[in-house]
């Protein structure tokens, strides 16, 4: 786009006519932001997959929850729409993608502003970002701050985030994010092999010279690659030391078991327990009351494990919670 418009497919009026018709009496809209190596069709498919699973519907091919699992009742009844930034289709074009994301900042603000202007008063706008889409969230949050829009999102979900693990510490990389949302929740898994592979790619790119660092980090973060750990793999080192108290995290390592056709990096969107966690979080359930989470002591009700629910595991959970 030219920075002041974004592509609605059939024009802005047509887009919002369709959106409002689908919204009906609903009061919530969630924006999905895709990651690296995803073209427009792929972004649309993941948006549809997330929306269908959250609403308990079925997609062609039986993709929902792979297969549906009635153990986890869906709770989110809002709409899911997508924001697609221009991604290349190769992880080795990482630098181009980061440049494209920075160039999309004005379009992101225009998109958010249009939602605020066209949705009924009181509609809650939330956002789910996956992988490199979290960098789009960081850049977008900075642009929203600069535009003086204040808090524009109800819930911000950062899934498998390609951000530094200390991005919310003092002088962190992404401090704009918690200022534009009422609540932020990060979801991570220690065995995310895609983020580990991306670390190797960045190590190789770093060998190419200073121009790589300058492109990636125009604001003096050039020394972070390849040494910083990913938020989407390890979570926040000490959540009680983040600069904002509205940040929570969920360790999905125990339940992030990739079904056929998915990696641990993308399986978040087809695992029933994680989908239900998303749904409850987007519906505004308090972090400590979301089902099938185990609280990590000493974290001020802000750090949790997503816990499996077999009978044996439930017994272990009960034992932990009595401690």
N, C-alpha and C positions, 0 to 999 in steps of 0.2 A: 504494500500500500504506500501512499504518499505520506503517511504519518498522521494524517488527520482523519482518515477514513479506514474502515476495515471491510472485508468482503462478507456480506450477508447472503451471498448466493443468489437471491432474487430481489435484492434491494432492501433497504432498512425497513420500510413500511411493511413489506411482505413478511420479513423475518419476524417482526414483533407482532403482527397480526396472528401468525401461526403460533408463536410462543404464548401469547395471551390466551388463545383458544385452547391450547394444551394445558396451560396452567389452571384454567377454570377457577375454582374457589381455593386453590392451593396457595400457600404462603411462603414457598421456598424454591429457590433455583440454585443449582450447583454447577459451577464451571469446571470442566476437566481440561487440564493442560498436559499435552503429551510430552514425551522425552525425545532423545536422540534417535537418529536412524528411523524416522517415521514420516512418511509422506502424508498428503491430505487424506487419502483413502484409509490409511492405517489409523490416523487420528480419529476419523469418523467411526471406524469400527470399534476402537477402544472406548470411545465416548458412548456408543450404543451398548457395548457390553457392560460397562459400569452402570449405565442407567437401567438396563434390563435386570441386572442382578440385584441392584438396590431396591427395585420395585417388585421383585418376585415374578418377573415375566420370563418368557422363554424366547430365545433367539433361534433362527434357523440353524440346524446342525446340533442343537442341544448344548450350546456353549454355556448356558447359565450354570454357574457353580460346579460344572463339570463332574458329576451331574448334580441336579438340585438336591439339597439336603434340608429336610424339614426340621432338623434339630435347631436350626437358626432361623427364627422368624424375622422377616424383614420389617424394618420400622420406618424407613424413610419413604415419604410419599411425594416428595417434590420432583421437579424436572431436572434433568441433566443435559447440559449443552456444552459445546466445545469451543475452545480458543486454540486455533492452529497457527503456530509460528512456522516460518519457512525452514524446515529441517532438510538436510541432505539425507542420503540413504546409505551413508557409510560412517562407521565410528572413526575412521581415519580423517574425516572432514570435521573433526571436533572444533577446530579453530574457526572454520567458516560458520558452523552452527552458533558458536558463541557470539560471533560478530553479527549474525542474523538476529539473534535474540536481542542484543543491545539496540539494533536498528528497529526492533519491533516495540520498543518501550512506549512511544507515542500512540501506536495503534492499540496497545493494551489499555492505556488510560482512556482512549476514545471508546473502547468496548465497554469498560466498566462504567463510564459516564453515561453511555447510552442505556445500559441496563438500569441504572438509577433513575434516569429520566422517564423510561417507558414502562417499568414495572409498577404495579399498584403500590401505594404507600404501605409500609409495613412488611413488604416482601423481604425475606432474608436471603441474602446472596452469600453463598459459600464457594469454596474453591478446593479442588483436589489436584495436586501437581505430582507428576511421576518423573523420576530420574532427572534428566536435564531440564524438564519443565519447572523444576525447583529453582534453577538459575533464572528462568523467565519470571518466576515469582519474585525473586530477589531484585531483578532489574525493574520489574513492574512496580514493586512496592516502593522503590526509591523514586520512581517517576510519579507515583500517586502522592507520596510525601511532598515532592517538589510542586505538585499541582495544588496542594493544600486541601485535598479531598477528605482527610481524616480517616476514621475507621469505616471501611466500605464493605468488609467481609464479616460475616458472623463466625463461621468456622473456616480455618485454613488447615488442610491436611497435606503434609509433606511426606510423600511415599517414596521410599528408596532414593532418598535425596542425594543428588550429585553436588553436595555442598560440603565445606569443611566441617568436621565434627565440633569445632569450637566457634562456629559462625554466630552463636548467640551469646558468647562471652563478651566481656568488656573489650571494646574496639574490634568486635567481631565483624565478619564479612557480610552478614545479612540482618543487621539490626533493624532495617526498615520493615521487615516482615511482621514482627509482632505489633508494630504500631498501626498497621492497617487492618487488623483482624481482632475480633473480640477474644478468640481463643485459637491457639496453634497446637496441632498434634503431629508429631513426627512418628512414622512407622519404619522400622528397620529390621534387618535380618543379618546375623553374623556370617551366614554362608552365601551371601549374594555374590555369585561368581562373576556376574557381568561388571559390577563396579570394581571388582578386583582386576579384571582384564583391562578395564579403562585406565586403572592406575599404571599398568604396564605400557599402554599406548602413550599415556602422557609422559612417562619416563623416556620413551623413545623420542617423542616430539621435543622434549626438553633438550635433548642432545643436539638439536638442530641450531640452537643459538638464541641470542637475546630477542630476536624478532618474535619468536614464539611467545616468550614471556610478556613482551610488550602488548601483543595482540590479546592475550588472555587476561592480563591484569594491568589495565591502564592506570590503576590507582594503587600502585606499589604493593601488590600481593605476589610479585614475581617469584618469591622464594618458596612458595607453598608447594609447587609441583616439583618432584613427585612425592614429597614427603608427607603431606597432610592426609589424615584418615578421613574417610567419607562418613558423613552423617547417616547415610542410608545403610551403612554396614555396621557401624559401631555405636551409633547413637551419640547423645551428648555426654561428655566425660563426667561432668558434675552438674546435674540439672538444677540443684539449689543455688548454683553460682551464675546462672544465666541472668542477663540484665533485666529480663521481663518475667513476671510471675505467671503470665498467661500461656506459658509454653509447657506442654506435656509430651511424654513419649511412650511408645508401646514397642516392646521387643517382640517381634513375630517369629523369632528363630525356631521355636518349638512347633509352630503350626505352618510355617512357610515351606510346605512340601510340594514341589512343582508337579502338577499332573502332566500328562502327555501333551505336547504342543506348547508348553510354557516353561520358562526358566524360573529360578527362585527370584529373579528380578521382576518378572511380570506376573507371577502367580498370585500376588495380592488381590488381583481383580477377579479371581475365580475360586478362591478358597472361602467356603461358607462362613467360617468364624470371623475372618477378616472383613468380609463384606458386611456382616452384621455389626461388627465394631464400627466400620465406616458409617453405617446407617444410624446407629445410636448416637454417634458423635455428631453427625450432621443434623440430627434431630434435637441436639442440645442437651442430651443426657450428661450429667456431671461426670467427669473422668473416673472418679472412684465408684460410680454406680453402673458403669458399662459392664454388661454381662461377660463372664468368662475372662476377666482380667485378674491377675494377682498383683497386689500392691507390693512395691519394693520398699522395705522399711527405710526410714530416714530421708525420704525424698519429698516430704510435704505433700503427699497425695498427688504427685506429678509424674511418677515413673512406674510402669507396669509391665508385666509379662502377659502376652496373649496366651491363654492356657488351653491345652487340649482338653477334651471332655469325655474320654473313655472312663469307665467306672474306676479303673485302677488309678488313672491320673487325677480323677476327682478326689479320691482318697488322699493322694499326696497333697493336693491343693488344700484340703480341709486341715491337714496336719500343719502345713505352712502357715495358714491363716490363724491358727490357734497360738502360734509362737508370739 
